[in-house]
Amino acid sequence: MIKSRLESIGLGVSSMLHPMSDAAVAAATPMATEASTGRLRRAIRENYEFLWRSLRRLGVAEGSVEDAAQQVLVVLARRIEDVHRGAERAFLFATATRVAADHRKMQSRRREVPDTDVLDSHPSPSPSAEQLIDEHRARELLGWVLAELPDELRTVFILFELEGMTMAAMAEMLDVPSGTVASRLRRARAMFETKASRLQRTRGPR
């Protein structure tokens, strides 16, 4: 049901846009020691797309994602020697949740909360002519639904439904018991269903 909801509003993980990670590598590596530079480069190249998607899905406005990603990577560069090998993605995601929370506060103060006013618009009746616009709206609409979820529920929803992680992997990444992950996911999915239904009623027929 959740997957069909995502498909029904035109959302797919592959539709999330992101820049190449080379610039991020160049910017972050000077912060690391010489010995850890190679490891840092690998961690950034392997996880930058995941980091970019996560920040967007955690509510960072599209125009601020690159800056937010740099903040996360600077933290990784400073702490790389303290991060256990194989735990780089978990560290990046945990840091991203904190950075995203700060960005959401700034966006709220500037009245730049993203992706909500699009609900007042209806999609074009001619999708073939407006395909790119529709894809952009779909990403915005996903942002609106995710923004309605509490942080702890949004986190497990993103990791399970959008990133395809297993319960065990999420429990390890978030450092919480598997039962807690399962409980949060049940609540997140139920809330997503409610919000997605409201979204579809607001948008009207396609």
C-alpha positions as CSV (number, residue, x, y, z in Angstrom):
1,M,0.0,0.0,0.0
2,I,2.8,2.4,0.9
3,K,4.6,1.7,-2.3
4,S,1.5,2.3,-4.3
5,R,0.9,5.6,-2.5
6,L,4.4,6.7,-3.5
7,E,3.8,5.6,-7.1
8,S,0.4,7.3,-7.2
9,I,1.9,10.7,-6.6
10,G,4.7,10.1,-9.1
11,L,7.5,9.6,-6.7
12,G,10.6,7.4,-7.1
13,V,13.9,7.4,-5.4
14,S,15.7,7.8,-8.7
15,S,13.8,11.1,-9.3
16,M,15.8,12.8,-6.5
17,L,18.3,15.1,-8.2
18,H,21.8,15.6,-6.7
19,P,25.1,17.1,-7.8
20,M,28.3,15.1,-8.4
21,S,30.3,14.4,-5.2
22,D,33.7,15.5,-6.6
23,A,33.2,19.1,-5.3
24,A,32.3,17.8,-1.9
25,V,35.3,15.6,-1.8
26,A,37.6,18.5,-2.7
27,A,36.0,20.8,-0.1
28,A,36.0,18.3,2.8
29,T,39.4,16.5,2.4
30,P,41.6,19.4,3.6
31,M,39.9,18.9,7.0
32,A,41.2,15.3,7.3
33,T,44.6,14.1,8.2
34,E,46.8,12.7,5.5
35,A,46.4,9.2,6.7
36,S,42.6,9.3,6.6
37,T,42.2,11.3,3.4
38,G,41.7,8.2,1.2
39,R,39.1,6.8,3.5
40,L,37.3,10.1,3.6
41,R,37.2,10.3,-0.2
42,R,35.8,6.8,-0.5
43,A,33.2,7.5,2.2
44,I,32.0,10.7,0.5
45,R,31.9,9.2,-3.0
46,E,30.0,6.1,-1.8
47,N,27.5,8.0,0.3
48,Y,27.1,11.5,-1.1
49,E,23.9,10.6,-3.1
50,F,22.4,9.0,0.0
51,L,23.4,12.1,2.0
52,W,21.8,14.5,-0.6
53,R,18.6,12.5,-0.7
54,S,18.4,12.3,3.1
55,L,18.8,16.0,3.6
56,R,16.1,16.8,1.1
57,R,13.8,14.2,2.7
58,L,14.6,15.5,6.2
59,G,13.2,18.9,5.1
60,V,16.1,20.9,3.9
61,A,15.1,23.3,1.1
62,E,16.4,22.4,-2.3
63,G,18.5,25.6,-2.5
64,S,20.2,24.8,0.8
65,V,21.0,21.2,0.4
66,E,24.5,21.7,-1.0
67,D,25.4,23.9,2.0
68,A,23.9,21.4,4.4
69,A,25.8,18.6,2.8
70,Q,29.0,20.5,3.2
71,Q,28.3,21.0,6.9
72,V,27.8,17.3,7.3
73,L,31.0,16.5,5.4
74,V,33.1,18.9,7.4
75,V,32.0,17.1,10.6
76,L,32.9,13.8,9.1
77,A,36.3,15.1,8.0
78,R,37.0,16.3,11.5
79,R,35.8,13.1,13.1
80,I,36.8,10.5,10.6
81,E,39.4,8.8,12.8
82,D,36.7,8.4,15.5
83,V,34.2,6.7,13.2
84,H,34.4,2.9,13.1
85,R,35.1,1.5,9.7
86,G,31.9,0.5,8.0
87,A,29.9,3.0,10.1
88,E,30.5,6.0,7.9
89,R,26.9,6.0,6.5
90,A,25.4,5.8,9.9
91,F,27.5,8.7,11.1
92,L,26.6,10.8,8.1
93,F,22.9,10.1,8.6
94,A,23.0,10.9,12.3
95,T,24.8,14.2,11.5
96,A,22.4,14.9,8.7
97,T,19.4,14.7,11.0
98,R,21.0,17.3,13.3
99,V,22.0,19.6,10.4
100,A,18.6,19.3,8.8
101,A,16.9,20.2,12.1
102,D,18.9,23.4,12.2
103,H,18.1,24.2,8.6
104,R,14.4,23.7,9.2
105,K,14.5,26.1,12.1
106,M,16.2,28.7,9.9
107,Q,13.7,28.2,7.1
108,S,10.9,28.6,9.5
109,R,12.3,31.9,10.9
110,R,12.7,33.2,7.3
111,R,9.2,31.9,6.3
112,E,10.8,29.7,3.7
113,V,9.2,26.4,4.7
114,P,9.5,24.4,1.5
115,D,7.0,22.4,-0.5
116,T,3.6,23.4,1.2
117,D,2.2,26.1,-1.1
118,V,2.3,23.6,-4.0
119,L,-0.8,21.9,-2.4
120,D,-2.8,24.9,-3.6
121,S,-2.0,24.0,-7.2
122,H,-3.3,21.3,-9.4
123,P,-1.1,19.4,-11.8
124,S,-1.2,20.2,-15.5
125,P,-3.9,18.3,-17.4
126,S,-1.3,17.7,-20.1
127,P,1.5,15.7,-18.4
128,S,3.3,15.0,-21.7
129,A,3.8,18.8,-22.1
130,E,4.6,19.4,-18.4
131,Q,6.5,16.3,-17.5
132,L,9.5,18.1,-15.9
133,I,7.2,20.4,-13.9
134,D,5.2,17.3,-12.7
135,E,8.4,15.6,-11.6
136,H,9.4,18.6,-9.6
137,R,6.0,18.9,-8.0
138,A,6.2,15.2,-7.1
139,R,9.4,15.8,-5.2
140,E,7.8,18.8,-3.5
141,L,4.8,16.8,-2.6
142,L,6.9,14.0,-1.0
143,G,8.7,16.7,0.9
144,W,5.3,18.0,2.2
145,V,4.2,14.6,3.4
146,L,7.5,13.8,5.1
147,A,7.5,17.2,6.8
148,E,4.3,16.3,8.5
149,L,5.9,13.3,10.2
150,P,7.6,13.6,13.6
151,D,11.4,13.3,13.3
152,E,11.8,9.9,14.8
153,L,9.0,8.5,12.5
154,R,10.3,10.3,9.4
155,T,13.7,8.8,9.9
156,V,12.6,5.2,9.9
157,F,10.2,5.8,7.0
158,I,12.9,7.3,4.9
159,L,15.4,4.5,5.6
160,F,12.9,1.7,5.1
161,E,10.5,2.9,2.4
162,L,12.7,5.1,0.4
163,E,16.2,3.7,1.0
164,G,15.2,0.0,1.2
165,M,17.1,-0.7,4.4
166,T,16.3,-3.8,6.6
167,M,15.0,-3.6,10.1
168,A,18.3,-5.0,11.4
169,A,20.3,-2.4,9.5
170,M,18.1,0.4,10.7
171,A,18.4,-0.7,14.3
172,E,22.2,-0.8,14.0
173,M,22.3,2.6,12.2
174,L,20.0,4.3,14.7
175,D,21.4,2.4,17.7
176,V,17.9,1.5,19.0
177,P,16.3,-1.9,19.6
178,S,14.7,-3.7,16.6
179,G,11.3,-3.6,18.4
180,T,11.6,0.2,18.7
181,V,12.3,0.5,15.0
182,A,9.3,-1.8,14.1
183,S,7.0,0.2,16.4
184,R,8.1,3.5,14.9
185,L,7.8,2.2,11.4
186,R,4.2,1.0,12.0
187,R,3.3,4.5,13.3
188,A,5.1,6.2,10.5
189,R,3.4,4.1,7.8
190,A,-0.1,4.7,9.3
191,M,0.6,8.5,9.5
192,F,1.9,8.5,6.0
193,E,-1.3,6.8,4.7
194,T,-3.4,9.4,6.4
195,K,-1.3,12.3,5.1
196,A,-1.1,10.8,1.6
197,S,-4.9,10.4,1.4
198,R,-5.4,14.0,2.4
199,L,-2.8,15.0,-0.2
200,Q,-4.6,13.1,-3.0
201,R,-7.9,14.7,-2.0
202,T,-6.3,18.2,-2.1
203,R,-4.8,17.6,-5.5
204,G,-7.9,16.3,-7.0
205,P,-8.1,14.0,-10.1
206,R,-5.1,13.9,-12.3
